[in-house]
Amino acid sequence: MTFEAALPTILRHEGGYVDHPQDPGGATNYGITQTTYDGWRGVPRVASRPVRLITQEEVRAIYLERYWRPARCDDLPPRLRLPHFDCAVNCGVAQAAKILQRALGVADDGIIGPITLRAANERPSATVVDDMLWERLRYYRDIAVRQRPDGRDLRTFLPGWIARLLDLRREATS
């Protein structure tokens, strides 16, 4: 699995422009928050531009430079790349590393180094994919049931997150 092959799945999961009142990320387009977009563009050096106006070239570049490469997707076995990339996008790069590490049974320090990579290459990828998705489901459950100080209720997103995991399992194990 390459970045170019994985990106359409990410974009399908992330969809277009949304500004859901329960989403702490705020306005998002193609899964990219206004904060991420501003950081990419170099705000405050340049004027902020609404994420609604993000271009496809910017979307591709942000996913490659802020998620695929920092998550070290190219260093993982091909079958693990899509679910790990998707996790980095949806949960953050460090959290995705911890989820992968827990699935592999190594220390979950959030840094993908030689120990994590060796474990990823030694275990059967299909088993690791299932373990990653179970770990991710636990992560979603934990953040959804936690009382948030801002009063937002993330349980509203659970059905979509679960559907996303099921879709990833189909794609990663076929």
C-alpha positions as CSV (number, residue, x, y, z in Angstrom):
1,M,0.0,0.0,0.0
2,T,1.4,3.4,-1.0
3,F,0.4,6.8,0.1
4,E,-1.3,7.5,-3.2
5,A,-3.3,4.2,-2.9
6,A,-4.3,4.9,0.7
7,L,-5.4,8.6,0.3
8,P,-8.7,7.9,-1.4
9,T,-9.8,5.8,1.5
10,I,-8.9,8.5,4.0
11,L,-10.8,11.1,2.0
12,R,-13.8,8.8,1.7
13,H,-13.8,8.4,5.5
14,E,-13.3,12.1,6.2
15,G,-15.8,13.5,3.7
16,G,-16.1,17.2,2.9
17,Y,-16.8,20.3,4.9
18,V,-18.4,19.9,8.3
19,D,-18.7,22.1,11.4
20,H,-20.4,19.8,13.9
21,P,-21.3,21.5,17.2
22,Q,-20.1,18.4,19.2
23,D,-16.8,18.1,17.4
24,P,-14.0,19.8,19.5
25,G,-12.0,20.1,16.2
26,G,-14.4,22.7,14.9
27,A,-14.6,23.5,11.2
28,T,-13.1,20.6,9.1
29,N,-12.7,20.0,5.4
30,Y,-11.5,16.6,4.1
31,G,-10.7,15.8,7.7
32,I,-8.4,18.8,8.1
33,T,-9.2,21.2,10.9
34,Q,-8.9,24.9,10.6
35,T,-6.1,24.8,13.2
36,T,-4.1,22.3,11.1
37,Y,-4.7,24.2,8.0
38,D,-3.6,27.5,9.6
39,G,-0.5,25.8,10.9
40,W,0.3,24.4,7.4
41,R,-0.1,27.8,5.8
42,G,2.1,29.5,8.3
43,V,-0.5,31.6,10.1
44,P,0.2,34.2,11.6
45,R,2.9,35.0,8.9
46,V,0.1,34.8,6.3
47,A,-3.6,35.6,6.7
48,S,-5.9,32.8,7.8
49,R,-8.1,31.4,5.1
50,P,-11.2,29.4,5.8
51,V,-10.6,25.6,5.7
52,R,-13.6,25.4,3.4
53,L,-11.4,26.8,0.7
54,I,-8.6,24.3,1.0
55,T,-7.3,23.0,-2.3
56,Q,-6.8,19.3,-3.3
57,E,-3.1,19.9,-3.6
58,E,-3.0,21.3,0.0
59,V,-5.0,18.3,1.2
60,R,-2.6,15.9,-0.4
61,A,0.5,17.7,0.9
62,I,-0.9,18.0,4.5
63,Y,-1.8,14.3,4.6
64,L,1.6,13.3,3.3
65,E,3.7,15.7,5.4
66,R,1.7,15.8,8.7
67,Y,0.4,12.2,8.8
68,W,1.9,9.6,6.4
69,R,5.5,10.5,6.9
70,P,5.5,11.2,10.6
71,A,3.6,8.0,11.2
72,R,6.4,6.1,9.3
73,C,3.9,4.4,7.2
74,D,6.4,3.5,4.5
75,D,8.5,1.6,7.1
76,L,5.6,-0.7,8.0
77,P,4.5,-3.9,6.3
78,P,2.2,-3.0,3.4
79,R,-0.9,-4.4,5.0
80,L,-0.5,-2.3,8.2
81,R,0.0,1.0,6.3
82,L,-3.7,1.9,5.6
83,P,-5.1,1.2,9.1
84,H,-2.1,2.9,10.7
85,F,-2.3,6.0,8.4
86,D,-6.1,6.2,9.0
87,C,-5.5,6.0,12.8
88,A,-2.9,8.8,12.6
89,V,-5.4,11.0,10.7
90,N,-8.3,10.2,13.0
91,C,-6.5,9.9,16.4
92,G,-3.2,11.8,15.9
93,V,0.2,10.5,15.0
94,A,1.4,9.8,18.6
95,Q,-1.8,8.1,19.6
96,A,-1.7,6.0,16.4
97,A,1.8,4.9,17.4
98,K,0.6,3.9,20.8
99,I,-2.3,2.0,19.4
100,L,0.0,0.1,17.0
101,Q,2.5,-0.6,19.8
102,R,-0.2,-2.0,22.1
103,A,-1.4,-4.2,19.3
104,L,2.1,-5.4,18.8
105,G,2.7,-6.0,22.5
106,V,5.6,-3.6,22.9
107,A,6.0,-0.5,25.1
108,D,3.6,2.2,24.0
109,D,5.8,5.2,24.1
110,G,4.2,6.8,21.0
111,I,7.5,6.7,19.0
112,I,7.9,4.2,16.2
113,G,11.5,3.0,16.4
114,P,13.4,-0.2,15.8
115,I,11.6,-2.2,18.4
116,T,8.2,-1.4,17.0
117,L,9.3,-1.9,13.4
118,R,10.9,-5.3,14.3
119,A,7.7,-6.4,16.0
120,A,5.5,-5.2,13.1
121,N,7.6,-7.3,10.7
122,E,7.7,-10.4,12.8
123,R,4.0,-10.8,13.5
124,P,1.4,-11.8,10.9
125,S,-0.1,-8.6,9.5
126,A,-3.7,-9.9,9.5
127,T,-3.5,-10.5,13.2
128,V,-1.9,-7.1,13.9
129,V,-4.6,-5.4,11.8
130,D,-7.3,-7.0,14.0
131,D,-5.4,-6.1,17.2
132,M,-4.9,-2.5,16.0
133,L,-8.7,-2.1,15.3
134,W,-9.6,-3.6,18.7
135,E,-7.2,-1.2,20.4
136,R,-8.7,1.7,18.4
137,L,-12.2,0.7,19.4
138,R,-11.1,0.8,23.1
139,Y,-9.6,4.2,22.5
140,Y,-12.9,5.5,21.0
141,R,-14.9,4.0,23.8
142,D,-12.7,5.7,26.4
143,I,-12.9,9.1,24.8
144,A,-16.6,8.8,24.2
145,V,-17.6,7.9,27.7
146,R,-15.2,10.4,29.4
147,Q,-17.0,13.5,30.8
148,R,-15.7,16.5,28.8
149,P,-15.3,19.8,30.6
150,D,-16.7,21.7,27.6
151,G,-19.9,19.6,27.8
152,R,-19.5,18.1,24.3
153,D,-20.7,14.5,23.9
154,L,-18.5,12.5,21.7
155,R,-20.8,9.4,21.9
156,T,-22.6,10.9,18.9
157,F,-19.5,9.9,16.7
158,L,-19.3,6.3,17.9
159,P,-21.5,4.8,15.1
160,G,-19.4,6.5,12.4
161,W,-16.1,5.5,14.1
162,I,-17.2,1.8,14.3
163,A,-18.3,1.9,10.6
164,R,-14.9,3.3,9.7
165,L,-13.1,0.5,11.6
166,L,-15.2,-2.2,9.8
167,D,-14.5,-0.6,6.5
168,L,-10.8,-0.5,7.2
169,R,-10.8,-4.2,8.3
170,R,-12.4,-5.1,5.0
171,E,-9.9,-3.1,3.0
172,A,-6.8,-4.1,5.0
173,T,-7.5,-7.9,5.0
174,S,-8.8,-8.3,1.5
